[in-house]
Amino acid sequence: MYVHVPFCTARCGYCDFNTYTAAELGAAPGATQTSYVAAALSEIALARRVLGPRRVTSVFVGGGTPTLLASETLVRLLAAIGDTFDLAEGAEVTTEANPESVTPRSLEQLRRGGFTRMSFGMQSAVPHVLATLDRVHTPGRAAQAVAEAREAGFEDVSLDLIYGTPGESLDDWRTSLTVALAAQPDHISAYALIVEDGTPLARRIRRGELAAPDDDDLADKYVLADELLGRAAYDWYELSNWALAGHECRHNLAYWRSTDWWGIGAGAHSHVGGVRWWNVKHPAAYTGRLGAGHSPGFAREVLTDDQHRVEQVLLETRLADGLPESRLRPSELARVTDLVARQLLVRRGDRLVLTLQGRLLADAVVRDLLD
């Protein structure tokens, strides 16, 4: 299960997620944290009525900034999932957090309440890069948050990084990687900056105030990340994710392997049995629908067998486990030899795995494979 918490103290200039500051929400009826949590609890009950008894193997609370909610509230949401469904023993339970939104006490409460994994949005360790991204935490705070999570008893801690910010040099990126590694997390995500239409960052680039990310620069930074992380025993298991052995994010692997999930919250997406649907985006609309006893769903689609197969190819190609050749049609299999000869793919048993060069060109490899 995924739980979306759409609240943020400030809007980062690059972000196009379904998030809202207090100023953006204003006095909209039903947009308070209290009313939102009540609606989320109602949707958990709705999920049980729709799905019947199901085992939940992972829970991921994302945002936004989930830890703007009190730790007791997050624990209450998790308890509701456990009371409503069969929460598997040893389930992975993650919450995202901005480094400045947690304290030693709140982390202890989350750990005691059943959370097993913390994912901190570090993004960078370089002040001018954080400023360009409109991040509000100080460069050293992420490492401190990792240490506090360890002290609270968390054995799975992740740091998220972004590379390719306008003005970020290769040495800046090396600094961020070095600082992240020194914090000794179990998992590191490194995402190339994507300039999304409609964001303040996109407008600044369009006005010529900032340079757009450069593909060659992004490739150099990806190679550097893979080199430094690999040297420190973090293995890539998905294009943008590296982990120490046994610390891969099971929840995200479930997405990439096209398993079933239910998304709780405003704008959350779900996928169960080949049916995908998504909720209304605004928190006030979300709480209003559930308060009136209606579904918060906005739209849905039923995947055809071939759409499902294509998605599997798109997603599984991203994994270090590789793509089973059985996913491909005969005409597509005929193209594999060329991709192997170009050193973009390697065969490992009956699976196709991207090389480092293939990872840099992953989208093009998938386009070449598919009819």
C-alpha positions as CSV (number, residue, x, y, z in Angstrom):
1,M,0.0,0.0,0.0
2,Y,1.1,3.5,-0.7
3,V,-0.1,6.5,1.4
4,H,0.2,10.0,-0.1
5,V,0.7,13.0,2.2
6,P,0.5,16.1,0.1
7,F,1.7,18.7,2.5
8,C,4.9,20.7,2.3
9,T,6.2,23.7,4.2
10,A,7.6,25.2,0.9
11,R,7.4,24.3,-2.8
12,C,10.7,23.3,-4.3
13,G,11.2,25.0,-7.7
14,Y,11.7,21.7,-9.6
15,C,8.8,19.8,-8.1
16,D,5.6,18.9,-9.9
17,F,4.4,16.3,-7.4
18,N,0.8,16.6,-6.1
19,T,1.8,18.7,-3.1
20,Y,0.5,21.9,-1.4
21,T,1.8,24.5,1.0
22,A,-0.4,26.0,3.7
23,A,-0.6,29.2,1.7
24,E,-1.8,27.3,-1.4
25,L,-4.5,25.4,0.5
26,G,-5.7,28.5,2.3
27,A,-8.9,28.0,4.2
28,A,-10.3,25.4,1.7
29,P,-12.9,23.3,3.5
30,G,-11.6,19.8,4.1
31,A,-8.0,20.7,3.4
32,T,-6.7,20.6,7.0
33,Q,-4.4,17.8,8.1
34,T,-7.0,16.5,10.5
35,S,-9.7,16.2,7.8
36,Y,-7.2,14.7,5.4
37,V,-6.1,12.0,7.8
38,A,-9.8,11.1,8.5
39,A,-10.4,10.8,4.8
40,A,-7.3,8.5,4.4
41,L,-8.6,6.3,7.2
42,S,-11.9,6.1,5.3
43,E,-10.1,5.1,2.1
44,I,-8.3,2.3,4.0
45,A,-11.7,1.0,5.0
46,L,-13.0,1.4,1.4
47,A,-10.0,-0.6,0.1
48,R,-10.9,-3.5,2.5
49,R,-14.5,-3.5,1.2
50,V,-13.3,-3.6,-2.4
51,L,-10.4,-6.0,-2.1
52,G,-11.6,-8.3,0.7
53,P,-8.9,-9.9,2.9
54,R,-5.4,-9.3,1.5
55,R,-1.9,-9.6,2.8
56,V,0.1,-6.3,2.7
57,T,3.8,-6.9,2.2
58,S,5.0,-3.3,2.2
59,V,3.7,0.2,3.1
60,F,5.3,3.3,1.7
61,V,4.3,6.8,2.9
62,G,5.3,9.4,0.4
63,G,4.6,13.0,-0.4
64,G,5.0,15.9,-0.1
65,T,6.5,15.7,3.3
66,P,4.8,12.9,5.3
67,T,6.7,13.9,8.5
68,L,4.8,17.2,8.6
69,L,2.2,15.0,10.2
70,A,2.8,14.1,13.8
71,S,4.6,10.8,14.2
72,E,1.6,9.6,16.3
73,T,-0.6,10.3,13.3
74,L,1.6,8.4,10.9
75,V,1.6,5.5,13.4
76,R,-2.2,5.7,13.5
77,L,-2.4,5.4,9.7
78,L,-0.1,2.4,9.8
79,A,-2.1,0.8,12.6
80,A,-5.3,1.2,10.6
81,I,-3.7,-0.7,7.7
82,G,-2.6,-3.4,10.1
83,D,-6.0,-3.6,11.7
84,T,-7.8,-3.7,8.3
85,F,-5.6,-6.0,6.4
86,D,-3.1,-8.8,7.1
87,L,0.2,-6.8,7.5
88,A,2.8,-9.4,6.8
89,E,5.3,-10.2,9.5
90,G,8.5,-8.5,8.5
91,A,6.7,-6.1,6.2
92,E,8.8,-3.2,4.9
93,V,7.3,0.1,6.2
94,T,8.9,3.3,4.8
95,T,8.2,6.9,5.3
96,E,9.9,9.7,3.3
97,A,11.1,12.7,5.2
98,N,12.8,16.0,4.7
99,P,15.9,16.0,7.0
100,E,14.7,19.0,8.9
101,S,11.2,17.6,9.5
102,V,12.3,14.9,12.0
103,T,13.7,14.9,15.5
104,P,15.3,12.1,17.6
105,R,12.0,11.8,19.5
106,S,9.8,11.6,16.4
107,L,12.1,9.0,14.8
108,E,11.9,6.9,18.0
109,Q,8.1,7.2,17.9
110,L,8.0,6.1,14.3
111,R,10.3,3.1,15.0
112,R,8.3,2.0,18.0
113,G,5.1,2.4,16.0
114,G,6.1,-0.1,13.3
115,F,8.0,1.9,10.7
116,T,11.1,0.0,9.5
117,R,12.7,2.2,6.9
118,M,13.4,6.0,6.6
119,S,14.0,7.7,3.3
120,F,15.5,11.2,3.6
121,G,15.5,13.7,0.7
122,M,19.1,15.0,0.8
123,Q,19.3,16.0,-2.9
124,S,22.7,17.7,-2.5
125,A,25.4,18.6,0.0
126,V,26.4,21.8,-1.8
127,P,24.8,25.1,-0.7
128,H,24.4,26.7,-4.1
129,V,22.8,23.6,-5.5
130,L,20.3,23.4,-2.7
131,A,19.5,27.0,-3.2
132,T,18.8,26.5,-6.9
133,L,16.5,23.6,-6.0
134,D,14.8,25.8,-3.3
135,R,15.6,23.2,-0.7
136,V,15.5,24.6,2.9
137,H,17.7,22.2,4.8
138,T,21.3,22.9,5.6
139,P,24.0,20.7,3.8
140,G,24.9,18.7,6.9
141,R,21.4,18.0,8.2
142,A,20.8,14.9,6.1
143,A,23.8,13.1,7.5
144,Q,22.7,14.1,11.0
145,A,19.2,12.7,10.3
146,V,20.7,9.4,9.3
147,A,22.6,9.2,12.6
148,E,19.4,10.0,14.5
149,A,17.5,7.3,12.6
150,R,20.2,4.8,13.5
151,E,20.0,5.8,17.2
152,A,16.2,5.4,17.0
153,G,16.7,1.8,15.9
154,F,16.2,2.0,12.1
155,E,18.3,-0.6,10.3
156,D,17.2,0.6,6.8
157,V,17.9,4.2,5.9
158,S,18.0,5.7,2.5
159,L,19.2,9.0,1.0
160,D,17.8,10.5,-2.2
161,L,20.1,12.6,-4.4
162,I,19.5,14.7,-7.5
163,Y,22.1,15.4,-10.1
164,G,22.2,17.8,-13.1
165,T,20.9,20.9,-11.3
166,P,21.8,24.1,-13.3
167,G,25.2,25.3,-12.0
168,E,26.2,22.0,-10.5
169,S,29.7,21.0,-11.5
170,L,31.1,17.5,-11.6
171,D,33.1,18.3,-8.5
172,D,29.9,19.5,-6.7
173,W,28.3,16.1,-7.5
174,R,31.3,14.3,-6.3
175,T,31.0,16.2,-3.0
176,S,27.4,15.2,-2.6
177,L,28.2,11.6,-3.3
178,T,31.1,11.7,-0.8
179,V,29.0,13.3,1.9
180,A,26.2,10.8,1.3
181,L,28.5,7.8,1.6
182,A,30.2,9.2,4.7
183,A,26.7,9.1,6.4
184,Q,26.7,5.4,5.8
185,P,23.1,4.9,4.7
186,D,22.0,1.4,3.5
187,H,20.5,2.7,0.2
188,I,21.1,5.6,-2.1
189,S,18.8,6.9,-4.9
190,A,20.3,9.2,-7.5
191,Y,17.9,10.8,-9.9
192,A,18.7,12.9,-12.9
193,L,17.0,16.3,-12.7
194,I,13.9,16.4,-15.0
195,V,12.7,19.9,-15.8
196,E,8.9,19.6,-15.6
197,D,6.7,22.0,-17.5
198,G,4.9,24.5,-15.3
199,T,7.4,24.5,-12.5
200,P,9.3,27.6,-11.4
201,L,12.6,26.0,-12.5
202,A,11.2,25.5,-16.0
203,R,10.2,29.1,-16.1
204,R,13.7,30.2,-15.0
205,I,15.3,28.1,-17.7
206,R,12.9,29.4,-20.3
207,R,13.7,33.0,-19.4
208,G,17.4,32.2,-19.8
209,E,18.2,32.7,-16.1
210,L,19.5,29.1,-15.8
211,A,21.0,26.6,-18.3
212,A,19.0,23.5,-19.1
213,P,20.5,20.1,-18.0
214,D,23.0,18.8,-20.6
215,D,22.7,15.1,-21.6
216,D,26.5,14.6,-21.7
217,D,26.9,16.2,-18.2
218,L,24.1,13.9,-16.9
219,A,25.8,10.9,-18.3
220,D,29.2,11.8,-16.7
221,K,27.5,12.3,-13.4
222,Y,25.7,8.9,-13.6
223,V,29.0,7.2,-14.4
224,L,30.6,8.9,-11.5
225,A,27.8,7.8,-9.1
226,D,28.0,4.2,-10.3
227,E,31.8,4.2,-9.8
228,L,31.8,5.7,-6.3
229,L,28.8,3.8,-5.1
230,G,30.1,0.5,-6.5
231,R,33.5,1.1,-4.9
232,A,31.7,1.4,-1.6
233,A,29.8,-1.9,-2.0
234,Y,26.5,-0.3,-3.1
235,D,25.2,-2.3,-6.1
236,W,22.8,-1.0,-8.6
237,Y,19.5,-2.9,-8.6
238,E,17.4,-0.4,-10.6
239,L,18.6,2.4,-12.9
240,S,18.5,5.1,-10.2
241,N,18.9,3.0,-7.1
242,W,21.9,1.4,-5.3
243,A,21.9,-0.5,-2.1
244,L,24.1,-2.5,0.2
245,A,23.3,-6.3,-0.1
246,G,19.9,-7.0,1.4
247,H,18.7,-3.4,1.6
248,E,17.0,-3.0,-1.7
249,C,13.6,-1.2,-1.4
250,R,11.1,-4.0,-1.6
251,H,8.2,-1.6,-2.1
252,N,9.7,0.0,-5.2
253,L,10.7,-3.4,-6.6
254,A,7.0,-4.3,-6.4
255,Y,6.1,-1.4,-8.6
256,W,8.8,-2.3,-11.2
257,R,7.6,-5.9,-11.2
258,S,4.0,-4.8,-11.8
259,T,2.5,-6.3,-8.7
260,D,-0.7,-5.1,-7.1
261,W,-0.8,-1.9,-4.9
262,W,-3.5,0.4,-3.6
263,G,-2.7,4.1,-3.3
264,I,-4.3,6.0,-0.4
265,G,-4.7,9.8,-0.7
266,A,-5.2,12.7,-3.0
267,G,-3.9,12.0,-6.5
268,A,-2.6,8.5,-5.5
269,H,-2.5,5.9,-8.2
270,S,-3.4,2.2,-7.8
271,H,-3.0,-1.0,-9.8
272,V,-4.8,-4.2,-9.0
273,G,-5.3,-7.1,-11.4
274,G,-4.6,-5.2,-14.5
275,V,-6.8,-2.2,-13.6
276,R,-5.2,1.1,-12.9
277,W,-7.0,4.1,-11.3
278,W,-6.1,7.4,-9.7
279,N,-7.8,9.6,-7.2
280,V,-8.9,13.3,-7.4
281,K,-5.9,15.5,-6.9
282,H,-6.9,18.3,-4.6
283,P,-7.0,17.4,-0.8
284,A,-10.3,19.3,-0.4
285,A,-11.9,17.3,-3.2
286,Y,-10.5,14.1,-1.8
287,T,-11.8,14.7,1.7
288,G,-15.1,15.9,0.3
289,R,-15.8,12.7,-1.7
290,L,-14.9,10.4,1.1
291,G,-16.8,12.5,3.6
292,A,-19.9,12.1,1.4
293,G,-19.4,8.3,1.3
294,H,-18.2,8.4,-2.4
295,S,-15.1,6.9,-4.0
296,P,-12.2,9.3,-4.3
297,G,-11.4,7.8,-7.7
298,F,-11.1,10.2,-10.6
299,A,-10.5,7.9,-13.6
300,R,-9.5,4.3,-14.4
301,E,-8.2,2.2,-17.2
302,V,-8.1,-1.5,-17.9
303,L,-4.8,-2.7,-19.4
304,T,-4.9,-5.0,-22.4
305,D,-2.6,-8.0,-22.3
306,D,-0.3,-6.3,-24.8
307,Q,-0.3,-3.0,-22.8
308,H,0.6,-5.0,-19.7
309,R,3.4,-6.8,-21.6
310,V,4.8,-3.5,-22.9
311,E,4.8,-2.1,-19.4
312,Q,6.6,-5.1,-18.1
313,V,9.3,-4.7,-20.7
314,L,9.6,-1.0,-19.9
315,L,9.9,-1.6,-16.2
316,E,11.8,-4.9,-15.9
317,T,14.5,-3.7,-18.3
318,R,15.4,-1.1,-15.6
319,L,16.3,-3.8,-13.1
320,A,19.7,-5.4,-12.5
321,D,17.8,-8.8,-12.5
322,G,17.1,-8.1,-16.1
323,L,14.2,-8.7,-18.6
324,P,13.1,-12.3,-19.2
325,E,13.4,-13.0,-22.9
326,S,10.0,-14.7,-22.7
327,R,8.5,-11.2,-22.5
328,L,9.5,-10.5,-26.1
329,R,7.8,-11.4,-29.3
330,P,9.9,-13.3,-32.0
331,S,10.3,-10.2,-34.0
332,E,11.6,-8.4,-30.9
333,L,13.9,-11.2,-30.0
334,A,15.6,-10.9,-33.4
335,R,16.8,-7.4,-32.4
336,V,18.6,-8.6,-29.2
337,T,21.7,-9.8,-31.1
338,D,22.3,-6.3,-32.4
339,L,21.9,-4.7,-29.0
340,V,24.3,-7.3,-27.5
341,A,26.8,-6.6,-30.3
342,R,26.6,-2.9,-29.5
343,Q,27.3,-3.7,-25.9
344,L,24.1,-2.3,-24.6
345,L,22.7,-5.6,-23.3
346,V,24.3,-8.8,-22.0
347,R,22.6,-12.2,-21.7
348,R,22.5,-13.8,-18.3
349,G,20.8,-17.1,-18.6
350,D,17.4,-16.3,-20.1
351,R,17.5,-12.7,-19.0
352,L,18.7,-9.5,-20.7
353,V,20.6,-7.1,-18.5
354,L,21.7,-3.5,-19.4
355,T,25.4,-2.8,-19.4
356,L,26.6,0.5,-18.0
357,Q,26.4,2.0,-21.5
358,G,23.0,0.5,-21.9
359,R,21.8,2.1,-18.7
360,L,22.9,5.5,-20.1
361,L,20.7,4.8,-23.1
362,A,18.0,2.7,-21.4
363,D,15.0,4.5,-23.1
364,A,16.6,4.0,-26.5
365,V,17.2,0.3,-25.8
366,V,13.6,-0.2,-24.9
367,R,12.5,1.6,-28.1
368,D,14.8,-0.6,-30.2
369,L,13.4,-3.7,-28.5
370,L,9.7,-3.1,-28.8
371,D,7.6,-3.4,-32.0
